[in-house]
């Protein structure tokens, strides 16, 4: 896209959303979908530290990322509390030399591969022990990167705390892919093994067998995403003969209670996160479930036996109707129940007891928050 076209048409939806989120001055920011979907050139990848830095650069640039201007950021916003700035220069150099690729057309209209870097130039202030602050960096995106950013109509809404919390670059990439596709009509991502390796930046000599790729990359990335993101991920493997040829990833939004758990985990110290994810950690005593007073003490005692009612909540046993009245924002309890059944699908058949109660409370709260008062 030429500069004239950009000036005439203006940026796509991704930059407009980024501008709105930037104005709210919160932890959420938008990464253009075309940047999420770029592939690493064969044999190249980004370290976790450089991937985080790139995400922070996009957050800081916000709705102006498509403009041919310099963007600036404090080093303190990159370090996450570490006193040393020595690695920032290394991360910038890594971003400069890493090449990405996208499908494109040649000047003759034929299919072609376009290769480019994301960062055109950067400056890092030298250390000064007498300075009142920790210094700044400034950078400019390349014209090719700005074209993609400007053209992008899709976007992934990311959480800064989650981005900084991931311990694997593969998990961060899976998080971006899921956030990009989560709310689409078709929320899955189907890719062959070559595309998966290019998207995650897996070197040709690593994990040549899919069983290794599954164990070392996908399983570990899924565990982190399920713990820290506002959604969960599952996948289905498609075989040709005995070999896995393609993988279909599906992304499912969390309801109120699991979303809250992810937010709490993002705020906790990362030390011990692997242990907490594995479940072999010290027992955390949770507050009692916020069951409505009308549910009665017997409901708490019998909670382990509950399954979700199939009919109207007006005549159903248990606290489900009372929970909908208390947490559903004034909406009809059966309207909320139908929406809950529709979202949960077959998963609802396996959900019982306290986990079911928590899930139902969270859904009622999220339903009311999304729709407001009836």
N, C-alpha and C positions, 0 to 999 in steps of 0.2 A: 504494500500500500504506500503510495507516495505521500509526501508531506502535504501536497495540495488537497488530496482526497481526505486526509485526516482533518485538516482545517475546515473543509467544507461539510463533511458528514459529522465529525465529532466522534468521541470514543463510544464504544459499545456499552452494553448493560453492565458488564463487570466493573468498569471504572466508575460508573454512576453509583453502583452499590458500594464500592470501596469508599467513595467520597462521603456517602451517608454514614457508614460505619466509622469512618475517621472522625466525623463531626461529633459522634457520641463519646469519643475518648475512652473507650472501654477496651477489653481484651480481645474482642472479636474483630477480625479483618477479612477481607475478600482477596483471594488469590485467583487471577484470571484462569479460566479453564484451559486455555491454549498453553499456558505455562505449566499447568499440572500435567498435561498430556504429552509434553515434549519427551523425546527419547534421548538417552545418552548415546553418543557415538560409541561404536563398538570398542570395548576395552577401557572406557572411561567411566568414572563415577565421582560422586561427591562424598566426602566424609560427613559424619553426623554434624560436626561443628560447622562446616561450611554450609550444609543444608539448612541448619538453624539460622545462620547469618543471612542467607538468601531470603528466608521467610521473614526475618525482622526487617530487611531492606524493603520488601514489598509492603509490609505493615507500615513502615515509616513513610514510604512514598505515597501510599494511599491512592486517592483518585487522581493524583498528578503523575503516576508512574509512566504514563504514555507520552508525557511532555519531554522535549529535548532540553532538560534542565538538570542541574546538579541537585542531588538530594543529600541531606546531612543527618547524622545520628551521633549521639554521645557514645563513647566507648563503654561507659558504665552500663548502658542499656544492653550491651552485648555480653559483658563478662559474667553476668548473673552473680555478682558479689565477689568474684575472684579479684585479688589485688593486682595481678600481673596482666599486662596488655600484650605480652610478647606473641601470643598465638593469633592475634587479630590480623597482623600482616600476613601470616601464613594462610589464613582463611581467605583473605582478599586475593592473594596470588593464586590460590586453588580455583577460585571463581573465575579469574581471568583466563586461565589456561584450559578449563574444562569446556569441551564442545558438546553441543546438543544438536539434534536433527529433527526435522519435521518433513512430512510429505508435501510436495510443492509441484508447480508446473514450470517448465523451462520457458525461455523466450519464444520457443516454437510451439508451445502449448502441449508439450509432452510431459509425462510423469517424471518427476525428478525428486531428489533428496536435497534439502537445504540444510547446510551445516553452519553453525554460528555459535558465538559466545554470548553470554548474557550481559557481561559488564564491559563497558567500553573504556572507562578510565576511572581511577580512584585516587584519593589522597588520604594519607593518615598523618595526623599531627604527631610530631616528635614528642617524646616524653620530656616533661619539665617538672622537676620536683617542687618548684616554687609556684606552680600554677594552682589556681583555686579550684579547677575542675580536672577531670581525668582525660580531657582531650576529645576530639571529634574525628570522625571519618566523613568523607564525602565521595560520591560516586555518580556516574551517569550510565544508564542502560544503553546497550547498543541499538542502532536503528532497527535491526532485525527483531530484537526483543520488544522494542516499543511498538513495532507493527503488530506483533502477536497480542500484546497487552491491549492495544487500541481496538483490534478487531474482535476481541473475545466477548461473546454474548453470554457465555456461561461462566460460572464462578464457584469456588469452594469457600464457604465461610469457615474459617479456622479459628481456634482459640489459642491465644498466645501462651497461656500456661501449659496447655497440652503439647504444643510444639516444643516448648523448652523441656518438657517432662520426658519425652521419648528417649530411650537409651539406644535405639538402633535406627540407622538411616532408612532401613527397609520398613520399619514400623511407621516412621514419619511419612514415607511415600504412600504406604497403604492408607494411612489416615487421610492424606490429601485426595487420593483417588475416591475413597468412600464419601468424603465430604462433598466432592464434586457431583457424585451421582445419586446421593441419598434421596433427594426430593424430586428427581426426575420421574416421569411417567414409567420409564423403563430404568429401574435403579440398579440393574446388574451390569457387570463388565465382563465381557467374554474375550479372551485373548489366547493366542497360541503361545507355546513355550518361548519362541524367539522374541515375541512382543513383550512377554513378562520379563525376560532377562534384560531387554533394552529399557523398559520402563524403570526397573529397579536398579539398573546399572550394575548387573552381576557380570563379573569378568568371565571371559570364555573358559578359562582354566578352572573356575570354581563351580562346584555343585553340578557336574555334568549329568549325574543321575538324578531323575526327578525325585526319588525318595530322599536324597540329600537336600535338594532344593526345598522340598516340603518341610523337612525337619529343621534345617538351618535358617530358612528365610520365612516361609509362609506361616508355620506354626508359631514361631517366636513373634513375628509381626502381629499376628492375630491376637495373641495373648496381651500384648501391650495396648493395641487398639481397643479391645474389649474392656480393658481396665480404665483407660484414660479418655476415650472419645465419647461423644454423645450418641454413638450408634455401635452396633456390633457387626461382625462380618462372618459369613460362612462361604464355603465354596464347594463346587461339584466338579469332579475330574472327568473328562471325556477321553476315552481311550480309542485308539485305532490299533487293532490287534492287541498286543499286550502292553504297548507303551502309551503313556499319557500324552495326548496331542494338544488338548486345550483345557482351560480351566474357566469356569463361570463363577465369578465372585458376586455375592448378593449382600446388600447392606440394609440393616434394619434399625430404625430409630428406637432409642430407649424411651421408656415412659418415665413418669415423674421420679419414682424412687431410684431406679438405676442411674438416671441422669444426675440426681443429687449425689449419689455415691461417687460417680466419676468426678464431679466438681470438688467434692471433699478430698479425693485422692490427689487431684491436681494441686491442691493447696497444701498437702502434706509434704514433708521432707522426702526426697527420693530414696534416702537410705532405708532399706528394708522393704522397698516396693516389690522387688522380685519375690521376697518371702511372702508378703501379703498376697501377691497374685497367686502363688502356689497354695495358699491356704494354711501353710505351716507356720503360723505366727502366733503371738500372744493373743488370747481371747479378748476381744473388745466388747464390753457390755453396752448394748444399744439401749436407748430409752424405749419404754413400752410403746407399742403401736398406738397411734392416735385414733383409736376406735371411738365412734360417737357414744355419748352417754346412754343413748337409747338402746345400744346393742346389748347391754347387760353383762354382768361378770361371767355368765355361763358361756357367752360367745368367745371370750378369751380362752377359756378352758378348752372349748371344743374346736379352736381354730385349726388344729392340726388335721381335722377331718373334713374341712371345707373343700368343696369344688364349686366352680362358678355355675349359678343357676342357668337352666336352658330356657325358662319361660320368663314371665313378667316378674320384675323385682318386687312388685306390690304384694305378692303372695309368697315370695321365696323365703325360705328359712335363712337364719344368719343375719349378719350386719350389713349385707351388700346394699340394700335399699337405703338404710340409714346413712351409710358412708356417702352414697351418691347425693343425698339431700344435703349433707353437711359440707361436702367438698366439691360439689358439682356446679356451684355458681348459680343455682336456680333453674338449671336445665332439667327436663323430665328425666327421671331415673332410667326409664326404658330406652330413651334416645341415646343416653350415654352408654348403656349396656350394649345396645346394638352396634355402636361404633367400636366399642371395646372388643366384642366378638369378631367383628370384621377385621380389625387390626391384628389381633392375636392369632386368628386362624387355628391351625392344628396345635400350635404351641399351648393353647389354653387347655387342651386335654391333659397335658402333663403338669400343669401348674396347680398346686394344692396348698392348703394350710397357710402358714404365716407368709410365705412368699407370694401367694395369691392375694392375700389381704394387702400387702405392701404394693403390689403391682396395681391393684384396683384403686387404691387411694391415690397413687401417683398419676394414674390415667385420668381420674376424675379432676384432679387439680390441673393437669395439663389441658384437658378438654375445656375447662372453664377459662383458663388463661388465654387459650387460642381464640375462643369465640366471644368472650365477654359475657355480659348479661343478656338473657333471652328477651 
